[in-house]
Amino acid sequence: MKKALLALGLLPLLAACADTAQGKLRQTVFDTDSAYHVVASPMPDVMAGKVTGKPFTTEQKTIAKLASQSVFNEIQSLETSIEGGSSITQTAVSALQTDFASFETCWAGLKTGTTPDSCATIGGSK
């Protein structure tokens, strides 16, 4: 969890490295992608029951997968636009950041045995 908070906390600083508005938006997408991978990296082991603690129910696994996939799809869509040379909007990047924050909250809650409302916000279910 500390890594996730650190990754999220660094996003604004890393985005400041770009010179243009479009460059800053693109950098924010890449930074969010990196933070997503830090947060989601333990998911396969948790889902497989390889991590000690409370095992996930089938419903919790489904919620986690849907929430994670929703954020991953947003990242991929924006990165595809960037790679294709298309402009991206502040609205799309802000939506990604909001959904990523919801995913972090959802994932943290699921690991403690609760199902936060944020899971439903990003494509999971409650």
N, CA, C and O atoms as a Tinker XYZ file with bonds, in Angstrom:
   504  protein
     1  N      0.828000   -1.184000    0.000000    73     2
     2  CA     0.000000    0.000000    0.000000    64     1     3
     3  C      0.878000    1.256000    0.000000    63     2     4     5
     4  O      0.545000    2.247000   -0.650000    81     3
     5  N      2.001000    1.214000    0.730000    73     3     6
     6  CA     2.879000    2.378000    0.764000    64     5     7
     7  C      3.429000    2.688000   -0.621000    63     6     8     9
     8  O      3.560000    3.853000   -0.996000    81     7
     9  N      3.754000    1.635000   -1.387000    73     7    10
    10  CA     4.252000    1.843000   -2.745000    64     9    11
    11  C      3.190000    2.525000   -3.599000    63    10    12    13
    12  O      3.490000    3.417000   -4.392000    81    11
    13  N      1.952000    2.092000   -3.426000    73    11    14
    14  CA     0.859000    2.661000   -4.213000    64    13    15
    15  C      0.662000    4.132000   -3.891000    63    14    16    17
    16  O      0.477000    4.950000   -4.791000    81    15
    17  N      0.702000    4.468000   -2.611000    73    15    18
    18  CA     0.540000    5.863000   -2.227000    64    17    19
    19  C      1.704000    6.704000   -2.728000    63    18    20    21
    20  O      1.516000    7.840000   -3.163000    81    19
    21  N      2.901000    6.147000   -2.665000    73    19    22
    22  CA     4.067000    6.858000   -3.174000    64    21    23
    23  C      3.932000    7.076000   -4.677000    63    22    24    25
    24  O      4.196000    8.168000   -5.180000    81    23
    25  N      3.522000    6.035000   -5.384000    73    23    26
    26  CA     3.365000    6.140000   -6.835000    64    25    27
    27  C      2.322000    7.194000   -7.190000    63    26    28    29
    28  O      2.545000    8.004000   -8.089000    81    27
    29  N      1.204000    7.192000   -6.503000    73    27    30
    30  CA     0.152000    8.175000   -6.768000    64    29    31
    31  C      0.619000    9.575000   -6.395000    63    30    32    33
    32  O      0.309000   10.540000   -7.093000    81    31
    33  N      1.353000    9.691000   -5.309000    73    31    34
    34  CA     1.844000   10.982000   -4.868000    64    33    35
    35  C      2.861000   11.596000   -5.815000    63    34    36    37
    36  O      2.990000   12.819000   -5.876000    81    35
    37  N      3.579000   10.770000   -6.548000    73    35    38
    38  CA     4.590000   11.258000   -7.474000    64    37    39
    39  C      4.024000   11.658000   -8.831000    63    38    40    41
    40  O      4.710000   12.326000   -9.603000    81    39
    41  N      2.808000   11.272000   -9.136000    73    39    42
    42  CA     2.231000   11.562000  -10.452000    64    41    43
    43  C      2.312000   13.040000  -10.840000    63    42    44    45
    44  O      2.755000   13.345000  -11.947000    81    43
    45  N      1.905000   13.959000   -9.981000    73    43    46
    46  CA     1.978000   15.368000  -10.397000    64    45    47
    47  C      3.415000   15.835000  -10.646000    63    46    48    49
    48  O      3.653000   16.649000  -11.538000    81    47
    49  N      4.357000   15.336000   -9.879000    73    47    50
    50  CA     5.756000   15.742000  -10.058000    64    49    51
    51  C      6.325000   15.226000  -11.371000    63    50    52    53
    52  O      7.044000   15.938000  -12.073000    81    51
    53  N      5.998000   13.988000  -11.692000    73    51    54
    54  CA     6.515000   13.411000  -12.920000    64    53    55
    55  C      5.899000   14.072000  -14.153000    63    54    56    57
    56  O      6.574000   14.246000  -15.168000    81    55
    57  N      4.649000   14.430000  -14.068000    73    55    58
    58  CA     3.980000   15.063000  -15.199000    64    57    59
    59  C      4.588000   16.433000  -15.502000    63    58    60    61
    60  O      4.452000   16.934000  -16.618000    81    59
    61  N      5.242000   17.030000  -14.538000    73    59    62
    62  CA     5.832000   18.347000  -14.735000    64    61    63
    63  C      7.062000   18.308000  -15.640000    63    62    64    65
    64  O      7.565000   19.365000  -16.023000    81    63
    65  N      7.557000   17.128000  -15.990000    73    63    66
    66  CA     8.746000   17.002000  -16.824000    64    65    67
    67  C      8.487000   17.390000  -18.284000    63    66    68    69
    68  O      9.432000   17.746000  -18.987000    81    67
    69  N      7.284000   17.336000  -18.746000    73    67    70
    70  CA     6.964000   17.650000  -20.140000    64    69    71
    71  C      6.840000   19.161000  -20.319000    63    70    72    73
    72  O      6.538000   19.888000  -19.373000    81    71
    73  N      7.081000   19.628000  -21.563000    73    71    74
    74  CA     7.077000   21.062000  -21.838000    64    73    75
    75  C      5.739000   21.615000  -22.334000    63    74    76    77
    76  O      5.382000   22.745000  -22.000000    81    75
    77  N      5.002000   20.847000  -23.117000    73    75    78
    78  CA     3.748000   21.332000  -23.687000    64    77    79
    79  C      2.564000   20.752000  -22.926000    63    78    80    81
    80  O      2.708000   19.792000  -22.169000    81    79
    81  N      1.395000   21.345000  -23.135000    73    79    82
    82  CA     0.191000   20.824000  -22.481000    64    81    83
    83  C     -0.060000   19.374000  -22.905000    63    82    84    85
    84  O     -0.376000   18.526000  -22.072000    81    83
    85  N      0.081000   19.098000  -24.197000    73    83    86
    86  CA    -0.138000   17.738000  -24.690000    64    85    87
    87  C      0.932000   16.801000  -24.120000    63    86    88    89
    88  O      0.636000   15.656000  -23.775000    81    87
    89  N      2.159000   17.282000  -24.023000    73    87    90
    90  CA     3.239000   16.480000  -23.449000    64    89    91
    91  C      2.979000   16.142000  -21.994000    63    90    92    93
    92  O      3.264000   15.031000  -21.546000    81    91
    93  N      2.436000   17.104000  -21.256000    73    91    94
    94  CA     2.125000   16.871000  -19.847000    64    93    95
    95  C      0.991000   15.854000  -19.699000    63    94    96    97
    96  O      1.028000   15.002000  -18.812000    81    95
    97  N     -0.006000   15.948000  -20.566000    73    95    98
    98  CA    -1.102000   14.966000  -20.518000    64    97    99
    99  C     -0.579000   13.565000  -20.824000    63    98   100   101
   100  O     -0.933000   12.594000  -20.155000    81    99
   101  N      0.257000   13.480000  -21.831000    73    99   102
   102  CA     0.822000   12.183000  -22.201000    64   101   103
   103  C      1.678000   11.622000  -21.071000    63   102   104   105
   104  O      1.598000   10.434000  -20.760000    81   103
   105  N      2.484000   12.463000  -20.464000    73   103   106
   106  CA     3.323000   12.007000  -19.353000    64   105   107
   107  C      2.466000   11.525000  -18.189000    63   106   108   109
   108  O      2.809000   10.546000  -17.527000    81   107
   109  N      1.358000   12.207000  -17.939000    73   107   110
   110  CA     0.452000   11.793000  -16.869000    64   109   111
   111  C     -0.117000   10.404000  -17.142000    63   110   112   113
   112  O     -0.252000    9.595000  -16.224000    81   111
   113  N     -0.451000   10.124000  -18.402000    73   111   114
   114  CA    -0.951000    8.791000  -18.763000    64   113   115
   115  C      0.125000    7.741000  -18.489000    63   114   116   117
   116  O     -0.157000    6.693000  -17.907000    81   115
   117  N      1.350000    8.025000  -18.908000    73   115   118
   118  CA     2.437000    7.065000  -18.697000    64   117   119
   119  C      2.720000    6.864000  -17.210000    63   118   120   121
   120  O      2.985000    5.746000  -16.768000    81   119
   121  N      2.662000    7.945000  -16.446000    73   119   122
   122  CA     2.889000    7.843000  -15.007000    64   121   123
   123  C      1.783000    7.049000  -14.322000    63   122   124   125
   124  O      2.044000    6.251000  -13.422000    81   123
   125  N      0.547000    7.276000  -14.758000    73   123   126
   126  CA    -0.578000    6.518000  -14.195000    64   125   127
   127  C     -0.451000    5.048000  -14.547000    63   126   128   129
   128  O     -0.756000    4.184000  -13.725000    81   127
   129  N     -0.005000    4.754000  -15.758000    73   127   130
   130  CA     0.233000    3.370000  -16.166000    64   129   131
   131  C      1.255000    2.715000  -15.245000    63   130   132   133
   132  O      1.060000    1.581000  -14.808000    81   131
   133  N      2.330000    3.413000  -14.952000    73   131   134
   134  CA     3.359000    2.873000  -14.057000    64   133   135
   135  C      2.801000    2.631000  -12.659000    63   134   136   137
   136  O      3.049000    1.585000  -12.059000    81   135
   137  N      2.050000    3.598000  -12.146000    73   135   138
   138  CA     1.457000    3.457000  -10.822000    64   137   139
   139  C      0.458000    2.293000  -10.798000    63   138   140   141
   140  O      0.397000    1.542000   -9.825000    81   139
   141  N     -0.317000    2.151000  -11.869000    73   139   142
   142  CA    -1.274000    1.040000  -11.967000    64   141   143
   143  C     -0.537000   -0.296000  -11.841000    63   142   144   145
   144  O     -0.975000   -1.184000  -11.109000    81   143
   145  N      0.569000   -0.433000  -12.549000    73   143   146
   146  CA     1.297000   -1.699000  -12.512000    64   145   147
   147  C      1.887000   -1.977000  -11.137000    63   146   148   149
   148  O      1.990000   -3.138000  -10.741000    81   147
   149  N      2.273000   -0.949000  -10.403000    73   147   150
   150  CA     2.753000   -1.138000   -9.030000    64   149   151
   151  C      1.623000   -1.658000   -8.149000    63   150   152   153
   152  O      1.802000   -2.613000   -7.393000    81   151
   153  N      0.463000   -1.026000   -8.253000    73   151   154
   154  CA    -0.678000   -1.413000   -7.419000    64   153   155
   155  C     -1.191000   -2.801000   -7.792000    63   154   156   157
   156  O     -1.509000   -3.603000   -6.914000    81   155
   157  N     -1.271000   -3.085000   -9.083000    73   155   158
   158  CA    -1.869000   -4.337000   -9.548000    64   157   159
   159  C     -0.897000   -5.521000   -9.542000    63   158   160   161
   160  O     -1.324000   -6.660000   -9.731000    81   159
   161  N      0.380000   -5.279000   -9.334000    73   159   162
   162  CA     1.360000   -6.371000   -9.442000    64   161   163
   163  C      1.088000   -7.580000   -8.537000    63   162   164   165
   164  O      1.365000   -8.704000   -8.956000    81   163
   165  N      0.561000   -7.407000   -7.320000    73   163   166
   166  CA     0.300000   -8.607000   -6.507000    64   165   167
   167  C     -0.997000   -9.333000   -6.854000    63   166   168   169
   168  O     -1.276000  -10.393000   -6.295000    81   167
   169  N     -1.797000   -8.773000   -7.773000    73   167   170
   170  CA    -3.105000   -9.379000   -8.056000    64   169   171
   171  C     -3.035000  -10.852000   -8.456000    63   170   172   173
   172  O     -3.802000  -11.651000   -7.918000    81   171
   173  N     -2.156000  -11.249000   -9.371000    73   171   174
   174  CA    -2.142000  -12.663000   -9.760000    64   173   175
   175  C     -1.899000  -13.606000   -8.587000    63   174   176   177
   176  O     -2.547000  -14.648000   -8.482000    81   175
   177  N     -0.969000  -13.247000   -7.705000    73   175   178
   178  CA    -0.689000  -14.111000   -6.553000    64   177   179
   179  C     -1.843000  -14.124000   -5.559000    63   178   180   181
   180  O     -2.176000  -15.169000   -5.001000    81   179
   181  N     -2.451000  -12.967000   -5.340000    73   179   182
   182  CA    -3.594000  -12.896000   -4.430000    64   181   183
   183  C     -4.751000  -13.729000   -4.984000    63   182   184   185
   184  O     -5.386000  -14.489000   -4.252000    81   183
   185  N     -5.014000  -13.580000   -6.267000    73   183   186
   186  CA    -6.111000  -14.317000   -6.900000    64   185   187
   187  C     -5.873000  -15.833000   -6.870000    63   186   188   189
   188  O     -6.820000  -16.615000   -6.777000    81   187
   189  N     -4.615000  -16.233000   -6.950000    73   187   190
   190  CA    -4.275000  -17.655000   -6.942000    64   189   191
   191  C     -4.203000  -18.214000   -5.526000    63   190   192   193
   192  O     -3.964000  -19.408000   -5.346000    81   191
   193  N     -4.408000  -17.360000   -4.512000    73   191   194
   194  CA    -4.375000  -17.827000   -3.129000    64   193   195
   195  C     -2.967000  -18.048000   -2.599000    63   194   196   197
   196  O     -2.783000  -18.757000   -1.611000    81   195
   197  N     -1.975000  -17.451000   -3.241000    73   195   198
   198  CA    -0.584000  -17.636000   -2.836000    64   197   199
   199  C     -0.131000  -16.652000   -1.764000    63   198   200   201
   200  O      1.003000  -16.726000   -1.291000    81   199
   201  N     -1.005000  -15.738000   -1.382000    73   199   202
   202  CA    -0.679000  -14.744000   -0.373000    64   201   203
   203  C     -1.454000  -15.086000    0.890000    63   202   204   205
   204  O     -2.662000  -15.322000    0.844000    81   203
   205  N     -0.750000  -15.111000    2.019000    73   203   206
   206  CA    -1.424000  -15.445000    3.271000    64   205   207
   207  C     -2.397000  -14.338000    3.646000    63   206   208   209
   208  O     -2.211000  -13.176000    3.283000    81   207
   209  N     -3.405000  -14.706000    4.357000    73   207   210
   210  CA    -4.441000  -13.749000    4.749000    64   209   211
   211  C     -5.792000  -14.297000    4.357000    63   210   212   213
   212  O     -5.943000  -15.483000    4.063000    81   211
   213  N     -6.754000  -13.429000    4.357000    73   211   214
   214  CA    -8.118000  -13.835000    4.020000    64   213   215
   215  C     -8.215000  -14.108000    2.526000    63   214   216   217
   216  O     -7.946000  -13.221000    1.716000    81   215
   217  N     -8.598000  -15.330000    2.151000    73   215   218
   218  CA    -8.727000  -15.621000    0.714000    64   217   219
   219  C     -9.924000  -14.896000    0.103000    63   218   220   221
   220  O    -10.941000  -14.680000    0.764000    81   219
   221  N     -9.786000  -14.529000   -1.150000    73   219   222
   222  CA   -10.863000  -13.862000   -1.864000    64   221   223
   223  C    -11.968000  -14.860000   -2.193000    63   222   224   225
   224  O    -11.715000  -16.025000   -2.499000    81   223
   225  N    -13.198000  -14.367000   -2.118000    73   223   226
   226  CA   -14.321000  -15.172000   -2.581000    64   225   227
   227  C    -14.357000  -15.076000   -4.109000    63   226   228   229
   228  O    -13.676000  -14.235000   -4.697000    81   227
   229  N    -15.132000  -15.916000   -4.731000    73   227   230
   230  CA   -15.293000  -15.859000   -6.181000    64   229   231
   231  C    -15.838000  -14.496000   -6.594000    63   230   232   233
   232  O    -15.407000  -13.935000   -7.602000    81   231
   233  N    -16.780000  -13.961000   -5.827000    73   231   234
   234  CA   -17.368000  -12.650000   -6.131000    64   233   235
   235  C    -16.306000  -11.552000   -6.031000    63   234   236   237
   236  O    -16.243000  -10.674000   -6.892000    81   235
   237  N    -15.478000  -11.593000   -4.994000    73   235   238
   238  CA   -14.423000  -10.584000   -4.838000    64   237   239
   239  C    -13.407000  -10.667000   -5.978000    63   238   240   241
   240  O    -12.923000   -9.639000   -6.451000    81   239
   241  N    -13.085000  -11.869000   -6.415000    73   239   242
   242  CA   -12.163000  -12.031000   -7.537000    64   241   243
   243  C    -12.747000  -11.414000   -8.804000    63   242   244   245
   244  O    -12.045000  -10.749000   -9.565000    81   243
   245  N    -14.033000  -11.643000   -9.019000    73   243   246
   246  CA   -14.701000  -11.078000  -10.193000    64   245   247
   247  C    -14.698000   -9.555000  -10.137000    63   246   248   249
   248  O    -14.419000   -8.895000  -11.138000    81   247
   249  N    -15.006000   -9.002000   -8.979000    73   247   250
   250  CA   -15.013000   -7.551000   -8.806000    64   249   251
   251  C    -13.622000   -6.981000   -9.069000    63   250   252   253
   252  O    -13.485000   -5.993000   -9.791000    81   251
   253  N    -12.599000   -7.589000   -8.497000    73   251   254
   254  CA   -11.220000   -7.109000   -8.668000    64   253   255
   255  C    -10.810000   -7.155000  -10.136000    63   254   256   257
   256  O    -10.205000   -6.213000  -10.648000    81   255
   257  N    -11.137000   -8.236000  -10.797000    73   255   258
   258  CA   -10.777000   -8.373000  -12.219000    64   257   259
   259  C    -11.480000   -7.320000  -13.072000    63   258   260   261
   260  O    -10.855000   -6.709000  -13.939000    81   259
   261  N    -12.769000   -7.103000  -12.836000    73   259   262
   262  CA   -13.517000   -6.112000  -13.610000    64   261   263
   263  C    -12.988000   -4.701000  -13.366000    63   262   264   265
   264  O    -12.827000   -3.920000  -14.303000    81   263
   265  N    -12.721000   -4.386000  -12.113000    73   263   266
   266  CA   -12.219000   -3.051000  -11.781000    64   265   267
   267  C    -10.841000   -2.830000  -12.392000    63   266   268   269
   268  O    -10.576000   -1.777000  -12.972000    81   267
   269  N     -9.973000   -3.813000  -12.265000    73   267   270
   270  CA    -8.627000   -3.709000  -12.828000    64   269   271
   271  C     -8.681000   -3.596000  -14.346000    63   270   272   273
   272  O     -7.987000   -2.770000  -14.939000    81   271
   273  N     -9.495000   -4.416000  -14.962000    73   271   274
   274  CA    -9.592000   -4.406000  -16.424000    64   273   275
   275  C    -10.134000   -3.082000  -16.938000    63   274   276   277
   276  O     -9.713000   -2.605000  -17.992000    81   275
   277  N    -11.057000   -2.491000  -16.206000    73   275   278
   278  CA   -11.616000   -1.200000  -16.600000    64   277   279
   279  C    -10.529000   -0.123000  -16.663000    63   278   280   281
   280  O    -10.453000    0.628000  -17.636000    81   279
   281  N     -9.694000   -0.047000  -15.632000    73   279   282
   282  CA    -8.613000    0.941000  -15.605000    64   281   283
   283  C     -7.574000    0.610000  -16.679000    63   282   284   285
   284  O     -7.091000    1.501000  -17.377000    81   283
   285  N     -7.236000   -0.665000  -16.806000    73   283   286
   286  CA    -6.263000   -1.079000  -17.814000    64   285   287
   287  C     -6.748000   -0.692000  -19.216000    63   286   288   289
   288  O     -5.960000   -0.216000  -20.033000    81   287
   289  N     -8.026000   -0.893000  -19.493000    73   287   290
   290  CA    -8.578000   -0.531000  -20.809000    64   289   291
   291  C     -8.473000    0.971000  -21.072000    63   290   292   293
   292  O     -8.165000    1.389000  -22.187000    81   291
   293  N     -8.731000    1.780000  -20.039000    73   291   294
   294  CA    -8.601000    3.228000  -20.197000    64   293   295
   295  C     -7.160000    3.613000  -20.523000    63   294   296   297
   296  O     -6.909000    4.434000  -21.405000    81   295
   297  N     -6.229000    3.013000  -19.804000    73   295   298
   298  CA    -4.808000    3.289000  -20.046000    64   297   299
   299  C     -4.441000    2.899000  -21.472000    63   298   300   301
   300  O     -3.805000    3.671000  -22.190000    81   299
   301  N     -4.839000    1.714000  -21.873000    73   299   302
   302  CA    -4.502000    1.232000  -23.210000    64   301   303
   303  C     -5.096000    2.112000  -24.301000    63   302   304   305
   304  O     -4.446000    2.375000  -25.314000    81   303
   305  N     -6.313000    2.561000  -24.100000    73   303   306
   306  CA    -6.960000    3.416000  -25.090000    64   305   307
   307  C     -6.197000    4.731000  -25.253000    63   306   308   309
   308  O     -5.952000    5.183000  -26.372000    81   307
   309  N     -5.826000    5.338000  -24.127000    73   307   310
   310  CA    -5.085000    6.592000  -24.198000    64   309   311
   311  C     -3.685000    6.384000  -24.782000    63   310   312   313
   312  O     -3.210000    7.205000  -25.567000    81   311
   313  N     -3.034000    5.303000  -24.405000    73   311   314
   314  CA    -1.697000    5.038000  -24.939000    64   313   315
   315  C     -1.752000    4.751000  -26.440000    63   314   316   317
   316  O     -0.838000    5.131000  -27.172000    81   315
   317  N     -2.797000    4.095000  -26.901000    73   315   318
   318  CA    -2.964000    3.845000  -28.335000    64   317   319
   319  C     -3.130000    5.174000  -29.083000    63   318   320   321
   320  O     -2.565000    5.358000  -30.161000    81   319
   321  N     -3.899000    6.088000  -28.510000    73   319   322
   322  CA    -4.052000    7.413000  -29.118000    64   321   323
   323  C     -2.715000    8.143000  -29.171000    63   322   324   325
   324  O     -2.368000    8.752000  -30.183000    81   323
   325  N     -1.971000    8.077000  -28.076000    73   323   326
   326  CA    -0.669000    8.737000  -28.020000    64   325   327
   327  C      0.274000    8.147000  -29.066000    63   326   328   329
   328  O      0.929000    8.884000  -29.803000    81   327
   329  N      0.340000    6.836000  -29.128000    73   327   330
   330  CA     1.232000    6.175000  -30.077000    64   329   331
   331  C      0.833000    6.461000  -31.517000    63   330   332   333
   332  O      1.679000    6.465000  -32.412000    81   331
   333  N     -0.458000    6.701000  -31.741000    73   331   334
   334  CA    -0.948000    7.014000  -33.072000    64   333   335
   335  C     -0.792000    8.489000  -33.432000    63   334   336   337
   336  O     -1.162000    8.905000  -34.530000    81   335
   337  N     -0.250000    9.271000  -32.518000    73   335   338
   338  CA    -0.034000   10.681000  -32.777000    64   337   339
   339  C     -1.254000   11.553000  -32.555000    63   338   340   341
   340  O     -1.243000   12.736000  -32.895000    81   339
   341  N     -2.302000   10.984000  -31.990000    73   339   342
   342  CA    -3.526000   11.754000  -31.738000    64   341   343
   343  C     -3.404000   12.564000  -30.450000    63   342   344   345
   344  O     -2.664000   12.197000  -29.538000    81   343
   345  N     -4.126000   13.644000  -30.395000    73   343   346
   346  CA    -4.183000   14.438000  -29.170000    64   345   347
   347  C     -5.092000   13.733000  -28.170000    63   346   348   349
   348  O     -6.023000   13.022000  -28.547000    81   347
   349  N     -4.805000   13.944000  -26.898000    73   347   350
   350  CA    -5.679000   13.434000  -25.842000    64   349   351
   351  C     -6.189000   14.635000  -25.057000    63   350   352   353
   352  O     -5.587000   15.709000  -25.086000    81   351
   353  N     -7.298000   14.445000  -24.360000    73   351   354
   354  CA    -7.920000   15.565000  -23.666000    64   353   355
   355  C     -7.673000   15.502000  -22.162000    63   354   356   357
   356  O     -7.435000   14.438000  -21.589000    81   355
   357  N     -7.737000   16.666000  -21.552000    73   355   358
   358  CA    -7.622000   16.746000  -20.093000    64   357   359
   359  C     -8.756000   15.964000  -19.437000    63   358   360   361
   360  O     -8.566000   15.339000  -18.393000    81   359
   361  N     -9.933000   16.003000  -20.055000    73   359   362
   362  CA   -11.091000   15.285000  -19.512000    64   361   363
   363  C    -10.817000   13.782000  -19.446000    63   362   364   365
   364  O    -11.112000   13.139000  -18.438000    81   363
   365  N    -10.252000   13.222000  -20.519000    73   363   366
   366  CA    -9.959000   11.783000  -20.550000    64   365   367
   367  C     -8.886000   11.417000  -19.536000    63   366   368   369
   368  O     -8.977000   10.381000  -18.878000    81   367
   369  N     -7.878000   12.258000  -19.407000    73   367   370
   370  CA    -6.792000   11.984000  -18.451000    64   369   371
   371  C     -7.306000   12.113000  -17.021000    63   370   372   373
   372  O     -6.942000   11.313000  -16.159000    81   371
   373  N     -8.144000   13.107000  -16.765000    73   371   374
   374  CA    -8.728000   13.272000  -15.428000    64   373   375
   375  C     -9.613000   12.083000  -15.069000    63   374   376   377
   376  O     -9.605000   11.623000  -13.928000    81   375
   377  N    -10.377000   11.585000  -16.040000    73   375   378
   378  CA   -11.224000   10.411000  -15.801000    64   377   379
   379  C    -10.359000    9.205000  -15.462000    63   378   380   381
   380  O    -10.698000    8.427000  -14.571000    81   379
   381  N     -9.243000    9.047000  -16.170000    73   379   382
   382  CA    -8.321000    7.943000  -15.875000    64   381   383
   383  C     -7.784000    8.070000  -14.458000    63   382   384   385
   384  O     -7.757000    7.084000  -13.722000    81   383
   385  N     -7.363000    9.248000  -14.067000    73   383   386
   386  CA    -6.821000    9.438000  -12.723000    64   385   387
   387  C     -7.872000    9.158000  -11.652000    63   386   388   389
   388  O     -7.568000    8.558000  -10.621000    81   387
   389  N     -9.095000    9.588000  -11.895000    73   387   390
   390  CA   -10.183000    9.329000  -10.948000    64   389   391
   391  C    -10.448000    7.831000  -10.838000    63   390   392   393
   392  O    -10.595000    7.300000   -9.738000    81   391
   393  N    -10.508000    7.158000  -11.975000    73   391   394
   394  CA   -10.763000    5.720000  -11.970000    64   393   395
   395  C     -9.601000    4.950000  -11.348000    63   394   396   397
   396  O     -9.815000    3.943000  -10.672000    81   395
   397  N     -8.380000    5.414000  -11.571000    73   395   398
   398  CA    -7.229000    4.767000  -10.946000    64   397   399
   399  C     -7.302000    4.895000   -9.423000    63   398   400   401
   400  O     -7.048000    3.927000   -8.705000    81   399
   401  N     -7.648000    6.079000   -8.934000    73   399   402
   402  CA    -7.787000    6.277000   -7.489000    64   401   403
   403  C     -8.892000    5.373000   -6.929000    63   402   404   405
   404  O     -8.741000    4.810000   -5.845000    81   403
   405  N     -9.993000    5.234000   -7.661000    73   403   406
   406  CA   -11.074000    4.337000   -7.236000    64   405   407
   407  C    -10.601000    2.889000   -7.228000    63   406   408   409
   408  O    -10.945000    2.125000   -6.326000    81   407
   409  N     -9.810000    2.511000   -8.234000    73   407   410
   410  CA    -9.265000    1.156000   -8.287000    64   409   411
   411  C     -8.363000    0.889000   -7.082000    63   410   412   413
   412  O     -8.432000   -0.182000   -6.480000    81   411
   413  N     -7.527000    1.851000   -6.734000    73   411   414
   414  CA    -6.658000    1.688000   -5.562000    64   413   415
   415  C     -7.478000    1.441000   -4.304000    63   414   416   417
   416  O     -7.169000    0.549000   -3.514000    81   415
   417  N     -8.524000    2.235000   -4.125000    73   415   418
   418  CA    -9.389000    2.094000   -2.953000    64   417   419
   419  C    -10.109000    0.751000   -2.977000    63   418   420   421
   420  O    -10.206000    0.069000   -1.957000    81   419
   421  N    -10.605000    0.385000   -4.133000    73   419   422
   422  CA   -11.305000   -0.891000   -4.295000    64   421   423
   423  C    -10.378000   -2.048000   -3.941000    63   422   424   425
   424  O    -10.728000   -2.909000   -3.134000    81   423
   425  N     -9.207000   -2.064000   -4.543000    73   423   426
   426  CA    -8.244000   -3.157000   -4.343000    64   425   427
   427  C     -7.813000   -3.237000   -2.880000    63   426   428   429
   428  O     -7.723000   -4.328000   -2.317000    81   427
   429  N     -7.547000   -2.088000   -2.265000    73   427   430
   430  CA    -7.150000   -2.071000   -0.853000    64   429   431
   431  C     -8.269000   -2.627000    0.026000    63   430   432   433
   432  O     -8.015000   -3.392000    0.956000    81   431
   433  N     -9.495000   -2.242000   -0.271000    73   431   434
   434  CA   -10.627000   -2.742000    0.507000    64   433   435
   435  C    -10.827000   -4.235000    0.333000    63   434   436   437
   436  O    -11.049000   -4.954000    1.307000    81   435
   437  N    -10.749000   -4.702000   -0.904000    73   435   438
   438  CA   -10.926000   -6.133000   -1.155000    64   437   439
   439  C     -9.880000   -6.962000   -0.411000    63   438   440   441
   440  O    -10.177000   -8.053000    0.074000    81   439
   441  N     -8.670000   -6.445000   -0.325000    73   439   442
   442  CA    -7.612000   -7.182000    0.375000    64   441   443
   443  C     -7.867000   -7.264000    1.874000    63   442   444   445
   444  O     -7.318000   -8.135000    2.550000    81   443
   445  N     -8.696000   -6.363000    2.399000    73   443   446
   446  CA    -9.015000   -6.411000    3.827000    64   445   447
   447  C    -10.346000   -7.106000    4.084000    63   446   448   449
   448  O    -10.790000   -7.207000    5.228000    81   447
   449  N    -10.982000   -7.584000    3.012000    73   447   450
   450  CA   -12.233000   -8.315000    3.173000    64   449   451
   451  C    -13.485000   -7.484000    3.001000    63   450   452   453
   452  O    -14.588000   -7.995000    3.197000    81   451
   453  N    -13.352000   -6.223000    2.641000    73   451   454
   454  CA   -14.528000   -5.382000    2.400000    64   453   455
   455  C    -14.652000   -5.108000    0.901000    63   454   456   457
   456  O    -13.705000   -5.312000    0.142000    81   455
   457  N    -15.805000   -4.654000    0.497000    73   455   458
   458  CA   -16.016000   -4.284000   -0.902000    64   457   459
   459  C    -16.464000   -2.826000   -0.935000    63   458   460   461
   460  O    -17.654000   -2.534000   -0.817000    81   459
   461  N    -15.500000   -1.906000   -1.096000    73   459   462
   462  CA   -15.833000   -0.478000   -1.100000    64   461   463
   463  C    -16.738000   -0.090000   -2.268000    63   462   464   465
   464  O    -16.772000   -0.765000   -3.296000    81   463
   465  N    -17.459000    0.998000   -2.091000    73   463   466
   466  CA   -18.322000    1.522000   -3.155000    64   465   467
   467  C    -17.517000    1.868000   -4.404000    63   466   468   469
   468  O    -18.044000    1.828000   -5.516000    81   467
   469  N    -16.250000    2.206000   -4.223000    73   467   470
   470  CA   -15.418000    2.581000   -5.368000    64   469   471
   471  C    -15.296000    1.442000   -6.373000    63   470   472   473
   472  O    -15.006000    1.690000   -7.543000    81   471
   473  N    -15.508000    0.212000   -5.950000    73   471   474
   474  CA   -15.429000   -0.929000   -6.883000    64   473   475
   475  C    -16.509000   -0.806000   -7.962000    63   474   476   477
   476  O    -16.255000   -1.077000   -9.136000    81   475
   477  N    -17.697000   -0.402000   -7.562000    73   475   478
   478  CA   -18.787000   -0.262000   -8.523000    64   477   479
   479  C    -18.567000    0.937000   -9.431000    63   478   480   481
   480  O    -19.008000    0.935000  -10.581000    81   479
   481  N    -17.893000    1.956000   -8.927000    73   479   482
   482  CA   -17.659000    3.173000   -9.686000    64   481   483
   483  C    -16.856000    2.922000  -10.949000    63   482   484   485
   484  O    -17.058000    3.603000  -11.954000    81   483
   485  N    -15.951000    1.958000  -10.914000    73   483   486
   486  CA   -15.054000    1.728000  -12.049000    64   485   487
   487  C    -15.304000    0.420000  -12.789000    63   486   488   489
   488  O    -14.400000   -0.109000  -13.436000    81   487
   489  N    -16.490000   -0.091000  -12.701000    73   487   490
   490  CA   -16.818000   -1.265000  -13.499000    64   489   491
   491  C    -16.944000   -2.550000  -12.716000    63   490   492   493
   492  O    -17.379000   -3.569000  -13.252000    81   491
   493  N    -16.569000   -2.510000  -11.453000    73   491   494
   494  CA   -16.777000   -3.696000  -10.622000    64   493   495
   495  C    -18.229000   -3.729000  -10.180000    63   494   496   497
   496  O    -19.084000   -3.126000  -10.829000    81   495
   497  N    -18.514000   -4.396000   -9.125000    73   495   498
   498  CA   -19.868000   -4.487000   -8.602000    64   497   499
   499  C    -19.769000   -4.507000   -7.093000    63   498   500   501
   500  O    -18.704000   -4.791000   -6.544000    81   499
   501  N    -20.848000   -4.215000   -6.426000    73   499   502
   502  CA   -20.811000   -4.238000   -4.960000    64   501   503
   503  C    -21.583000   -5.411000   -4.444000    63   502   504
   504  O    -21.672000   -5.607000   -3.232000    81   503
